[in-house]
Amino acid sequence: MKQLEYGKGYKYAHNEADAIADMSCLPPALQGRKYYEPKDRGFEKEIKRRLDGWEEIKKRRAKSSGE
């Protein structure tokens, strides 16, 4: 597998800043879609806060890297 460069470019989230890897593992036709929209009630409120925070970190990184 190493000779085939399997996993080349893979970013292990635990080794990245803020434990967030800037990569998508979805096929191009599915990238950018949202499959879950948490509500502002119950524990979904916390899930929404975390998802929004991660999205903001990724946006800042993309902006600072010139993407």
Predicted model as a PDB file, atoms N, CA, C, CB and O in Angstrom, pLDDT in the B-factor column:
MODEL        1                                                                  
ATOM      1  N   MET A   1       0.833  -1.188   0.000  1.00 86.00           N  
ATOM      2  CA  MET A   1       0.000   0.000   0.000  1.00 86.00           C  
ATOM      3  C   MET A   1       0.882   1.259   0.000  1.00 86.00           C  
ATOM      4  CB  MET A   1      -0.950  -0.005   1.222  1.00 86.00           C  
ATOM      5  O   MET A   1       0.537   2.260  -0.627  1.00 86.00           O  
ATOM      6  N   LYS A   2       2.005   1.203   0.696  1.00 85.00           N  
ATOM      7  CA  LYS A   2       2.892   2.347   0.741  1.00 85.00           C  
ATOM      8  C   LYS A   2       3.405   2.693  -0.660  1.00 85.00           C  
ATOM      9  CB  LYS A   2       4.063   2.072   1.688  1.00 85.00           C  
ATOM     10  O   LYS A   2       3.507   3.866  -1.019  1.00 85.00           O  
ATOM     11  N   GLN A   3       3.723   1.668  -1.441  1.00 91.00           N  
ATOM     12  CA  GLN A   3       4.224   1.886  -2.803  1.00 91.00           C  
ATOM     13  C   GLN A   3       3.152   2.514  -3.694  1.00 91.00           C  
ATOM     14  CB  GLN A   3       4.702   0.561  -3.415  1.00 91.00           C  
ATOM     15  O   GLN A   3       3.468   3.255  -4.625  1.00 91.00           O  
ATOM     16  N   LEU A   4       1.904   2.220  -3.408  1.00 92.00           N  
ATOM     17  CA  LEU A   4       0.796   2.790  -4.171  1.00 92.00           C  
ATOM     18  C   LEU A   4       0.391   4.179  -3.659  1.00 92.00           C  
ATOM     19  CB  LEU A   4      -0.401   1.853  -4.118  1.00 92.00           C  
ATOM     20  O   LEU A   4      -0.530   4.806  -4.184  1.00 92.00           O  
ATOM     21  N   GLU A   5       1.097   4.639  -2.630  1.00 90.00           N  
ATOM     22  CA  GLU A   5       0.825   5.929  -1.982  1.00 90.00           C  
ATOM     23  C   GLU A   5      -0.592   6.005  -1.426  1.00 90.00           C  
ATOM     24  CB  GLU A   5       1.047   7.067  -2.967  1.00 90.00           C  
ATOM     25  O   GLU A   5      -1.231   7.057  -1.435  1.00 90.00           O  
ATOM     26  N   TYR A   6      -1.063   4.856  -0.941  1.00 88.00           N  
ATOM     27  CA  TYR A   6      -2.385   4.801  -0.332  1.00 88.00           C  
ATOM     28  C   TYR A   6      -2.413   5.710   0.890  1.00 88.00           C  
ATOM     29  CB  TYR A   6      -2.760   3.346   0.053  1.00 88.00           C  
ATOM     30  O   TYR A   6      -1.536   5.613   1.749  1.00 88.00           O  
ATOM     31  N   GLY A   7      -3.381   6.568   0.979  1.00 86.00           N  
ATOM     32  CA  GLY A   7      -3.523   7.479   2.105  1.00 86.00           C  
ATOM     33  C   GLY A   7      -2.696   8.748   1.980  1.00 86.00           C  
ATOM     34  O   GLY A   7      -2.638   9.541   2.919  1.00 86.00           O  
ATOM     35  N   LYS A   8      -2.052   8.952   0.830  1.00 87.00           N  
ATOM     36  CA  LYS A   8      -1.242  10.152   0.631  1.00 87.00           C  
ATOM     37  C   LYS A   8      -2.128  11.391   0.799  1.00 87.00           C  
ATOM     38  CB  LYS A   8      -0.564  10.141  -0.777  1.00 87.00           C  
ATOM     39  O   LYS A   8      -3.219  11.468   0.235  1.00 87.00           O  
ATOM     40  N   GLY A   9      -1.652  12.338   1.567  1.00 85.00           N  
ATOM     41  CA  GLY A   9      -2.407  13.565   1.801  1.00 85.00           C  
ATOM     42  C   GLY A   9      -3.392  13.479   2.951  1.00 85.00           C  
ATOM     43  O   GLY A   9      -4.032  14.473   3.295  1.00 85.00           O  
ATOM     44  N   TYR A  10      -3.525  12.283   3.559  1.00 88.00           N  
ATOM     45  CA  TYR A  10      -4.450  12.131   4.680  1.00 88.00           C  
ATOM     46  C   TYR A  10      -3.944  12.927   5.874  1.00 88.00           C  
ATOM     47  CB  TYR A  10      -4.624  10.641   5.056  1.00 88.00           C  
ATOM     48  O   TYR A  10      -2.757  12.880   6.197  1.00 88.00           O  
ATOM     49  N   LYS A  11      -4.827  13.647   6.520  1.00 87.00           N  
ATOM     50  CA  LYS A  11      -4.473  14.407   7.711  1.00 87.00           C  
ATOM     51  C   LYS A  11      -5.186  13.785   8.914  1.00 87.00           C  
ATOM     52  CB  LYS A  11      -4.850  15.918   7.548  1.00 87.00           C  
ATOM     53  O   LYS A  11      -6.413  13.693   8.950  1.00 87.00           O  
ATOM     54  N   TYR A  12      -4.405  13.372   9.875  1.00 89.00           N  
ATOM     55  CA  TYR A  12      -4.944  12.786  11.101  1.00 89.00           C  
ATOM     56  C   TYR A  12      -5.335  13.933  12.032  1.00 89.00           C  
ATOM     57  CB  TYR A  12      -3.901  11.819  11.787  1.00 89.00           C  
ATOM     58  O   TYR A  12      -4.476  14.689  12.487  1.00 89.00           O  
ATOM     59  N   ALA A  13      -6.608  14.059  12.309  1.00 89.00           N  
ATOM     60  CA  ALA A  13      -7.129  15.208  13.061  1.00 89.00           C  
ATOM     61  C   ALA A  13      -6.410  15.414  14.394  1.00 89.00           C  
ATOM     62  CB  ALA A  13      -8.617  15.029  13.311  1.00 89.00           C  
ATOM     63  O   ALA A  13      -6.174  16.556  14.789  1.00 89.00           O  
ATOM     64  N   HIS A  14      -6.062  14.350  15.085  1.00 90.00           N  
ATOM     65  CA  HIS A  14      -5.430  14.500  16.398  1.00 90.00           C  
ATOM     66  C   HIS A  14      -4.032  15.114  16.307  1.00 90.00           C  
ATOM     67  CB  HIS A  14      -5.348  13.150  17.089  1.00 90.00           C  
ATOM     68  O   HIS A  14      -3.500  15.585  17.313  1.00 90.00           O  
ATOM     69  N   ASN A  15      -3.438  15.115  15.124  1.00 91.00           N  
ATOM     70  CA  ASN A  15      -2.127  15.730  14.949  1.00 91.00           C  
ATOM     71  C   ASN A  15      -2.224  17.171  14.441  1.00 91.00           C  
ATOM     72  CB  ASN A  15      -1.293  14.903  13.990  1.00 91.00           C  
ATOM     73  O   ASN A  15      -1.205  17.849  14.311  1.00 91.00           O  
ATOM     74  N   GLU A  16      -3.416  17.632  14.158  1.00 86.00           N  
ATOM     75  CA  GLU A  16      -3.622  18.973  13.601  1.00 86.00           C  
ATOM     76  C   GLU A  16      -3.973  19.971  14.704  1.00 86.00           C  
ATOM     77  CB  GLU A  16      -4.736  18.947  12.533  1.00 86.00           C  
ATOM     78  O   GLU A  16      -4.429  19.601  15.786  1.00 86.00           O  
ATOM     79  N   ALA A  17      -3.746  21.243  14.395  1.00 83.00           N  
ATOM     80  CA  ALA A  17      -4.126  22.307  15.333  1.00 83.00           C  
ATOM     81  C   ALA A  17      -5.620  22.232  15.615  1.00 83.00           C  
ATOM     82  CB  ALA A  17      -3.749  23.706  14.771  1.00 83.00           C  
ATOM     83  O   ALA A  17      -6.417  22.027  14.700  1.00 83.00           O  
ATOM     84  N   ASP A  18      -5.994  22.395  16.853  1.00 86.00           N  
ATOM     85  CA  ASP A  18      -7.398  22.332  17.292  1.00 86.00           C  
ATOM     86  C   ASP A  18      -8.038  20.972  17.040  1.00 86.00           C  
ATOM     87  CB  ASP A  18      -8.205  23.401  16.589  1.00 86.00           C  
ATOM     88  O   ASP A  18      -9.254  20.830  17.172  1.00 86.00           O  
ATOM     89  N   ALA A  19      -7.230  19.961  16.676  1.00 89.00           N  
ATOM     90  CA  ALA A  19      -7.717  18.601  16.382  1.00 89.00           C  
ATOM     91  C   ALA A  19      -8.759  18.602  15.268  1.00 89.00           C  
ATOM     92  CB  ALA A  19      -8.314  17.966  17.643  1.00 89.00           C  
ATOM     93  O   ALA A  19      -9.720  17.833  15.293  1.00 89.00           O  
ATOM     94  N   ILE A  20      -8.545  19.492  14.280  1.00 89.00           N  
ATOM     95  CA  ILE A  20      -9.454  19.588  13.138  1.00 89.00           C  
ATOM     96  C   ILE A  20      -8.626  19.466  11.866  1.00 89.00           C  
ATOM     97  CB  ILE A  20     -10.266  20.933  13.159  1.00 89.00           C  
ATOM     98  O   ILE A  20      -7.750  20.292  11.611  1.00 89.00           O  
ATOM     99  N   ALA A  21      -8.900  18.441  11.070  1.00 86.00           N  
ATOM    100  CA  ALA A  21      -8.200  18.241   9.811  1.00 86.00           C  
ATOM    101  C   ALA A  21      -8.960  18.938   8.688  1.00 86.00           C  
ATOM    102  CB  ALA A  21      -8.035  16.734   9.507  1.00 86.00           C  
ATOM    103  O   ALA A  21     -10.166  18.750   8.528  1.00 86.00           O  
ATOM    104  N   ASP A  22      -8.245  19.738   7.919  1.00 81.00           N  
ATOM    105  CA  ASP A  22      -8.860  20.453   6.797  1.00 81.00           C  
ATOM    106  C   ASP A  22      -8.862  19.563   5.560  1.00 81.00           C  
ATOM    107  CB  ASP A  22      -8.110  21.781   6.508  1.00 81.00           C  
ATOM    108  O   ASP A  22      -8.071  19.756   4.637  1.00 81.00           O  
ATOM    109  N   MET A  23      -9.749  18.603   5.558  1.00 82.00           N  
ATOM    110  CA  MET A  23      -9.853  17.724   4.398  1.00 82.00           C  
ATOM    111  C   MET A  23     -11.258  17.166   4.318  1.00 82.00           C  
ATOM    112  CB  MET A  23      -8.816  16.581   4.470  1.00 82.00           C  
ATOM    113  O   MET A  23     -11.959  17.064   5.324  1.00 82.00           O  
ATOM    114  N   SER A  24     -11.656  16.811   3.128  1.00 80.00           N  
ATOM    115  CA  SER A  24     -12.960  16.203   2.926  1.00 80.00           C  
ATOM    116  C   SER A  24     -12.747  14.798   2.401  1.00 80.00           C  
ATOM    117  CB  SER A  24     -13.836  17.040   1.953  1.00 80.00           C  
ATOM    118  O   SER A  24     -11.916  14.573   1.522  1.00 80.00           O  
ATOM    119  N   CYS A  25     -13.490  13.866   2.934  1.00 82.00           N  
ATOM    120  CA  CYS A  25     -13.371  12.478   2.493  1.00 82.00           C  
ATOM    121  C   CYS A  25     -14.544  12.073   1.607  1.00 82.00           C  
ATOM    122  CB  CYS A  25     -13.283  11.545   3.698  1.00 82.00           C  
ATOM    123  O   CYS A  25     -14.709  10.897   1.282  1.00 82.00           O  
ATOM    124  N   LEU A  26     -15.350  13.047   1.222  1.00 87.00           N  
ATOM    125  CA  LEU A  26     -16.507  12.765   0.381  1.00 87.00           C  
ATOM    126  C   LEU A  26     -16.136  12.879  -1.093  1.00 87.00           C  
ATOM    127  CB  LEU A  26     -17.662  13.720   0.717  1.00 87.00           C  
ATOM    128  O   LEU A  26     -15.221  13.623  -1.446  1.00 87.00           O  
ATOM    129  N   PRO A  27     -16.829  12.155  -1.947  1.00 91.00           N  
ATOM    130  CA  PRO A  27     -16.606  12.332  -3.385  1.00 91.00           C  
ATOM    131  C   PRO A  27     -17.001  13.751  -3.793  1.00 91.00           C  
ATOM    132  CB  PRO A  27     -17.413  11.280  -4.206  1.00 91.00           C  
ATOM    133  O   PRO A  27     -17.852  14.363  -3.148  1.00 91.00           O  
ATOM    134  N   PRO A  28     -16.394  14.278  -4.854  1.00 91.00           N  
ATOM    135  CA  PRO A  28     -16.676  15.662  -5.261  1.00 91.00           C  
ATOM    136  C   PRO A  28     -18.167  15.981  -5.405  1.00 91.00           C  
ATOM    137  CB  PRO A  28     -15.989  15.945  -6.563  1.00 91.00           C  
ATOM    138  O   PRO A  28     -18.585  17.093  -5.084  1.00 91.00           O  
ATOM    139  N   ALA A  29     -18.962  15.046  -5.874  1.00 92.00           N  
ATOM    140  CA  ALA A  29     -20.390  15.307  -6.071  1.00 92.00           C  
ATOM    141  C   ALA A  29     -21.135  15.529  -4.747  1.00 92.00           C  
ATOM    142  CB  ALA A  29     -21.026  14.149  -6.827  1.00 92.00           C  
ATOM    143  O   ALA A  29     -22.230  16.092  -4.745  1.00 92.00           O  
ATOM    144  N   LEU A  30     -20.560  15.098  -3.640  1.00 92.00           N  
ATOM    145  CA  LEU A  30     -21.229  15.231  -2.340  1.00 92.00           C  
ATOM    146  C   LEU A  30     -20.613  16.311  -1.453  1.00 92.00           C  
ATOM    147  CB  LEU A  30     -21.192  13.910  -1.612  1.00 92.00           C  
ATOM    148  O   LEU A  30     -21.182  16.649  -0.416  1.00 92.00           O  
ATOM    149  N   GLN A  31     -19.469  16.855  -1.840  1.00 88.00           N  
ATOM    150  CA  GLN A  31     -18.794  17.851  -1.011  1.00 88.00           C  
ATOM    151  C   GLN A  31     -19.615  19.121  -0.903  1.00 88.00           C  
ATOM    152  CB  GLN A  31     -17.415  18.169  -1.574  1.00 88.00           C  
ATOM    153  O   GLN A  31     -20.262  19.546  -1.860  1.00 88.00           O  
ATOM    154  N   GLY A  32     -19.577  19.722   0.284  1.00 85.00           N  
ATOM    155  CA  GLY A  32     -20.276  20.974   0.504  1.00 85.00           C  
ATOM    156  C   GLY A  32     -21.720  20.831   0.938  1.00 85.00           C  
ATOM    157  O   GLY A  32     -22.355  21.819   1.308  1.00 85.00           O  
ATOM    158  N   ARG A  33     -22.248  19.623   0.898  1.00 88.00           N  
ATOM    159  CA  ARG A  33     -23.647  19.416   1.324  1.00 88.00           C  
ATOM    160  C   ARG A  33     -23.724  19.317   2.836  1.00 88.00           C  
ATOM    161  CB  ARG A  33     -24.243  18.139   0.677  1.00 88.00           C  
ATOM    162  O   ARG A  33     -22.780  18.875   3.491  1.00 88.00           O  
ATOM    163  N   LYS A  34     -24.848  19.729   3.378  1.00 88.00           N  
ATOM    164  CA  LYS A  34     -25.104  19.565   4.810  1.00 88.00           C  
ATOM    165  C   LYS A  34     -26.200  18.528   4.958  1.00 88.00           C  
ATOM    166  CB  LYS A  34     -25.507  20.925   5.494  1.00 88.00           C  
ATOM    167  O   LYS A  34     -27.271  18.641   4.362  1.00 88.00           O  
ATOM    168  N   TYR A  35     -25.917  17.525   5.755  1.00 89.00           N  
ATOM    169  CA  TYR A  35     -26.872  16.437   5.953  1.00 89.00           C  
ATOM    170  C   TYR A  35     -27.561  16.509   7.304  1.00 89.00           C  
ATOM    171  CB  TYR A  35     -26.177  15.109   5.813  1.00 89.00           C  
ATOM    172  O   TYR A  35     -28.499  15.756   7.565  1.00 89.00           O  
ATOM    173  N   TYR A  36     -27.107  17.403   8.156  1.00 93.00           N  
ATOM    174  CA  TYR A  36     -27.679  17.501   9.496  1.00 93.00           C  
ATOM    175  C   TYR A  36     -27.689  18.957   9.917  1.00 93.00           C  
ATOM    176  CB  TYR A  36     -26.885  16.637  10.513  1.00 93.00           C  
ATOM    177  O   TYR A  36     -26.655  19.624   9.878  1.00 93.00           O  
ATOM    178  N   GLU A  37     -28.827  19.447  10.313  1.00 95.00           N  
ATOM    179  CA  GLU A  37     -28.991  20.809  10.814  1.00 95.00           C  
ATOM    180  C   GLU A  37     -29.555  20.716  12.234  1.00 95.00           C  
ATOM    181  CB  GLU A  37     -29.934  21.663   9.876  1.00 95.00           C  
ATOM    182  O   GLU A  37     -30.766  20.585  12.413  1.00 95.00           O  
ATOM    183  N   PRO A  38     -28.676  20.782  13.250  1.00 96.00           N  
ATOM    184  CA  PRO A  38     -29.172  20.687  14.627  1.00 96.00           C  
ATOM    185  C   PRO A  38     -30.038  21.887  14.993  1.00 96.00           C  
ATOM    186  CB  PRO A  38     -28.003  20.573  15.607  1.00 96.00           C  
ATOM    187  O   PRO A  38     -29.837  22.991  14.486  1.00 96.00           O  
ATOM    188  N   LYS A  39     -30.978  21.663  15.859  1.00 94.00           N  
ATOM    189  CA  LYS A  39     -31.893  22.712  16.325  1.00 94.00           C  
ATOM    190  C   LYS A  39     -31.309  23.403  17.549  1.00 94.00           C  
ATOM    191  CB  LYS A  39     -33.288  22.124  16.654  1.00 94.00           C  
ATOM    192  O   LYS A  39     -30.331  22.930  18.126  1.00 94.00           O  
ATOM    193  N   ASP A  40     -31.902  24.511  17.939  1.00 92.00           N  
ATOM    194  CA  ASP A  40     -31.463  25.255  19.121  1.00 92.00           C  
ATOM    195  C   ASP A  40     -32.215  24.807  20.371  1.00 92.00           C  
ATOM    196  CB  ASP A  40     -31.657  26.757  18.904  1.00 92.00           C  
ATOM    197  O   ASP A  40     -32.731  25.636  21.121  1.00 92.00           O  
ATOM    198  N   ARG A  41     -32.274  23.517  20.589  1.00 95.00           N  
ATOM    199  CA  ARG A  41     -32.935  23.002  21.790  1.00 95.00           C  
ATOM    200  C   ARG A  41     -32.240  21.722  22.247  1.00 95.00           C  
ATOM    201  CB  ARG A  41     -34.445  22.740  21.523  1.00 95.00           C  
ATOM    202  O   ARG A  41     -31.640  21.000  21.451  1.00 95.00           O  
ATOM    203  N   GLY A  42     -32.336  21.468  23.525  1.00 97.00           N  
ATOM    204  CA  GLY A  42     -31.738  20.260  24.085  1.00 97.00           C  
ATOM    205  C   GLY A  42     -30.248  20.179  23.770  1.00 97.00           C  
ATOM    206  O   GLY A  42     -29.578  21.199  23.612  1.00 97.00           O  
ATOM    207  N   PHE A  43     -29.740  18.946  23.681  1.00 97.00           N  
ATOM    208  CA  PHE A  43     -28.314  18.760  23.418  1.00 97.00           C  
ATOM    209  C   PHE A  43     -27.941  19.163  21.995  1.00 97.00           C  
ATOM    210  CB  PHE A  43     -27.922  17.311  23.664  1.00 97.00           C  
ATOM    211  O   PHE A  43     -26.769  19.403  21.704  1.00 97.00           O  
ATOM    212  N   GLU A  44     -28.936  19.236  21.105  1.00 97.00           N  
ATOM    213  CA  GLU A  44     -28.644  19.676  19.741  1.00 97.00           C  
ATOM    214  C   GLU A  44     -28.084  21.091  19.741  1.00 97.00           C  
ATOM    215  CB  GLU A  44     -29.904  19.606  18.871  1.00 97.00           C  
ATOM    216  O   GLU A  44     -27.338  21.454  18.831  1.00 97.00           O  
ATOM    217  N   LYS A  45     -28.426  21.890  20.734  1.00 97.00           N  
ATOM    218  CA  LYS A  45     -27.890  23.244  20.834  1.00 97.00           C  
ATOM    219  C   LYS A  45     -26.369  23.190  21.002  1.00 97.00           C  
ATOM    220  CB  LYS A  45     -28.545  24.006  22.017  1.00 97.00           C  
ATOM    221  O   LYS A  45     -25.652  23.991  20.404  1.00 97.00           O  
ATOM    222  N   GLU A  46     -25.882  22.262  21.803  1.00 97.00           N  
ATOM    223  CA  GLU A  46     -24.433  22.091  21.997  1.00 97.00           C  
ATOM    224  C   GLU A  46     -23.780  21.556  20.727  1.00 97.00           C  
ATOM    225  CB  GLU A  46     -24.150  21.136  23.180  1.00 97.00           C  
ATOM    226  O   GLU A  46     -22.695  22.003  20.353  1.00 97.00           O  
ATOM    227  N   ILE A  47     -24.426  20.612  20.068  1.00 97.00           N  
ATOM    228  CA  ILE A  47     -23.892  20.074  18.816  1.00 97.00           C  
ATOM    229  C   ILE A  47     -23.790  21.190  17.780  1.00 97.00           C  
ATOM    230  CB  ILE A  47     -24.782  18.917  18.285  1.00 97.00           C  
ATOM    231  O   ILE A  47     -22.796  21.283  17.060  1.00 97.00           O  
ATOM    232  N   LYS A  48     -24.804  22.026  17.706  1.00 96.00           N  
ATOM    233  CA  LYS A  48     -24.799  23.154  16.764  1.00 96.00           C  
ATOM    234  C   LYS A  48     -23.649  24.100  17.082  1.00 96.00           C  
ATOM    235  CB  LYS A  48     -26.147  23.916  16.810  1.00 96.00           C  
ATOM    236  O   LYS A  48     -22.958  24.560  16.173  1.00 96.00           O  
ATOM    237  N   ARG A  49     -23.436  24.395  18.354  1.00 96.00           N  
ATOM    238  CA  ARG A  49     -22.349  25.291  18.754  1.00 96.00           C  
ATOM    239  C   ARG A  49     -21.002  24.728  18.299  1.00 96.00           C  
ATOM    240  CB  ARG A  49     -22.353  25.501  20.286  1.00 96.00           C  
ATOM    241  O   ARG A  49     -20.162  25.462  17.779  1.00 96.00           O  
ATOM    242  N   ARG A  50     -20.802  23.431  18.496  1.00 95.00           N  
ATOM    243  CA  ARG A  50     -19.532  22.804  18.111  1.00 95.00           C  
ATOM    244  C   ARG A  50     -19.352  22.781  16.596  1.00 95.00           C  
ATOM    245  CB  ARG A  50     -19.457  21.381  18.662  1.00 95.00           C  
ATOM    246  O   ARG A  50     -18.278  23.120  16.098  1.00 95.00           O  
ATOM    247  N   LEU A  51     -20.384  22.386  15.861  1.00 93.00           N  
ATOM    248  CA  LEU A  51     -20.292  22.349  14.396  1.00 93.00           C  
ATOM    249  C   LEU A  51     -20.006  23.739  13.830  1.00 93.00           C  
ATOM    250  CB  LEU A  51     -21.594  21.790  13.789  1.00 93.00           C  
ATOM    251  O   LEU A  51     -19.184  23.892  12.927  1.00 93.00           O  
ATOM    252  N   ASP A  52     -20.688  24.744  14.366  1.00 94.00           N  
ATOM    253  CA  ASP A  52     -20.463  26.120  13.909  1.00 94.00           C  
ATOM    254  C   ASP A  52     -19.032  26.559  14.209  1.00 94.00           C  
ATOM    255  CB  ASP A  52     -21.467  27.085  14.578  1.00 94.00           C  
ATOM    256  O   ASP A  52     -18.399  27.223  13.389  1.00 94.00           O  
ATOM    257  N   GLY A  53     -18.529  26.192  15.373  1.00 94.00           N  
ATOM    258  CA  GLY A  53     -17.159  26.545  15.753  1.00 94.00           C  
ATOM    259  C   GLY A  53     -16.130  25.898  14.837  1.00 94.00           C  
ATOM    260  O   GLY A  53     -15.167  26.547  14.428  1.00 94.00           O  
ATOM    261  N   TRP A  54     -16.325  24.633  14.516  1.00 90.00           N  
ATOM    262  CA  TRP A  54     -15.385  23.927  13.629  1.00 90.00           C  
ATOM    263  C   TRP A  54     -15.425  24.527  12.231  1.00 90.00           C  
ATOM    264  CB  TRP A  54     -15.715  22.416  13.569  1.00 90.00           C  
ATOM    265  O   TRP A  54     -14.387  24.673  11.584  1.00 90.00           O  
ATOM    266  N   GLU A  55     -16.612  24.871  11.767  1.00 91.00           N  
ATOM    267  CA  GLU A  55     -16.755  25.475  10.450  1.00 91.00           C  
ATOM    268  C   GLU A  55     -16.027  26.822  10.396  1.00 91.00           C  
ATOM    269  CB  GLU A  55     -18.246  25.652  10.100  1.00 91.00           C  
ATOM    270  O   GLU A  55     -15.385  27.152   9.398  1.00 91.00           O  
ATOM    271  N   GLU A  56     -16.135  27.589  11.473  1.00 93.00           N  
ATOM    272  CA  GLU A  56     -15.464  28.889  11.534  1.00 93.00           C  
ATOM    273  C   GLU A  56     -13.945  28.719  11.512  1.00 93.00           C  
ATOM    274  CB  GLU A  56     -15.894  29.656  12.797  1.00 93.00           C  
ATOM    275  O   GLU A  56     -13.252  29.477  10.834  1.00 93.00           O  
ATOM    276  N   ILE A  57     -13.428  27.746  12.238  1.00 91.00           N  
ATOM    277  CA  ILE A  57     -11.982  27.472  12.238  1.00 91.00           C  
ATOM    278  C   ILE A  57     -11.518  27.119  10.828  1.00 91.00           C  
ATOM    279  CB  ILE A  57     -11.637  26.319  13.223  1.00 91.00           C  
ATOM    280  O   ILE A  57     -10.484  27.610  10.375  1.00 91.00           O  
ATOM    281  N   LYS A  58     -12.267  26.281  10.139  1.00 88.00           N  
ATOM    282  CA  LYS A  58     -11.895  25.883   8.774  1.00 88.00           C  
ATOM    283  C   LYS A  58     -11.922  27.072   7.825  1.00 88.00           C  
ATOM    284  CB  LYS A  58     -12.835  24.787   8.260  1.00 88.00           C  
ATOM    285  O   LYS A  58     -11.058  27.189   6.956  1.00 88.00           O  
ATOM    286  N   LYS A  59     -12.914  27.964   7.981  1.00 89.00           N  
ATOM    287  CA  LYS A  59     -13.001  29.157   7.136  1.00 89.00           C  
ATOM    288  C   LYS A  59     -11.794  30.065   7.370  1.00 89.00           C  
ATOM    289  CB  LYS A  59     -14.313  29.927   7.415  1.00 89.00           C  
ATOM    290  O   LYS A  59     -11.203  30.573   6.417  1.00 89.00           O  
ATOM    291  N   ARG A  60     -11.427  30.270   8.642  1.00 89.00           N  
ATOM    292  CA  ARG A  60     -10.268  31.119   8.964  1.00 89.00           C  
ATOM    293  C   ARG A  60      -9.000  30.536   8.364  1.00 89.00           C  
ATOM    294  CB  ARG A  60     -10.107  31.272  10.492  1.00 89.00           C  
ATOM    295  O   ARG A  60      -8.180  31.272   7.814  1.00 89.00           O  
ATOM    296  N   ARG A  61      -8.829  29.226   8.463  1.00 86.00           N  
ATOM    297  CA  ARG A  61      -7.646  28.581   7.896  1.00 86.00           C  
ATOM    298  C   ARG A  61      -7.608  28.735   6.379  1.00 86.00           C  
ATOM    299  CB  ARG A  61      -7.615  27.100   8.274  1.00 86.00           C  
ATOM    300  O   ARG A  61      -6.556  29.021   5.809  1.00 86.00           O  
ATOM    301  N   ALA A  62      -8.748  28.546   5.730  1.00 84.00           N  
ATOM    302  CA  ALA A  62      -8.803  28.682   4.273  1.00 84.00           C  
ATOM    303  C   ALA A  62      -8.465  30.111   3.857  1.00 84.00           C  
ATOM    304  CB  ALA A  62     -10.198  28.287   3.742  1.00 84.00           C  
ATOM    305  O   ALA A  62      -7.760  30.328   2.871  1.00 84.00           O  
ATOM    306  N   LYS A  63      -8.969  31.080   4.611  1.00 87.00           N  
ATOM    307  CA  LYS A  63      -8.707  32.486   4.298  1.00 87.00           C  
ATOM    308  C   LYS A  63      -7.227  32.809   4.482  1.00 87.00           C  
ATOM    309  CB  LYS A  63      -9.568  33.408   5.185  1.00 87.00           C  
ATOM    310  O   LYS A  63      -6.639  33.517   3.664  1.00 87.00           O  
ATOM    311  N   SER A  64      -6.626  32.294   5.546  1.00 84.00           N  
ATOM    312  CA  SER A  64      -5.217  32.607   5.816  1.00 84.00           C  
ATOM    313  C   SER A  64      -4.280  31.870   4.859  1.00 84.00           C  
ATOM    314  CB  SER A  64      -4.865  32.250   7.263  1.00 84.00           C  
ATOM    315  O   SER A  64      -3.147  32.305   4.654  1.00 84.00           O  
ATOM    316  N   SER A  65      -4.735  30.760   4.272  1.00 77.00           N  
ATOM    317  CA  SER A  65      -3.883  30.034   3.338  1.00 77.00           C  
ATOM    318  C   SER A  65      -4.141  30.468   1.896  1.00 77.00           C  
ATOM    319  CB  SER A  65      -4.106  28.530   3.480  1.00 77.00           C  
ATOM    320  O   SER A  65      -3.492  29.975   0.974  1.00 77.00           O  
ATOM    321  N   GLY A  66      -5.089  31.392   1.698  1.00 74.00           N  
ATOM    322  CA  GLY A  66      -5.356  31.922   0.362  1.00 74.00           C  
ATOM    323  C   GLY A  66      -6.244  31.069  -0.503  1.00 74.00           C  
ATOM    324  O   GLY A  66      -6.254  31.240  -1.722  1.00 74.00           O  
ATOM    325  N   GLU A  67      -6.993  30.151   0.084  1.00 62.00           N  
ATOM    326  CA  GLU A  67      -7.901  29.289  -0.699  1.00 62.00           C  
ATOM    327  C   GLU A  67      -9.142  30.034  -1.120  1.00 62.00           C  
ATOM    328  CB  GLU A  67      -8.296  28.053   0.101  1.00 62.00           C  
ATOM    329  O   GLU A  67     -10.009  29.465  -1.782  1.00 62.00           O  
TER     330      GLU A  67                                                      
ENDMDL                                                                          
END                                                                             
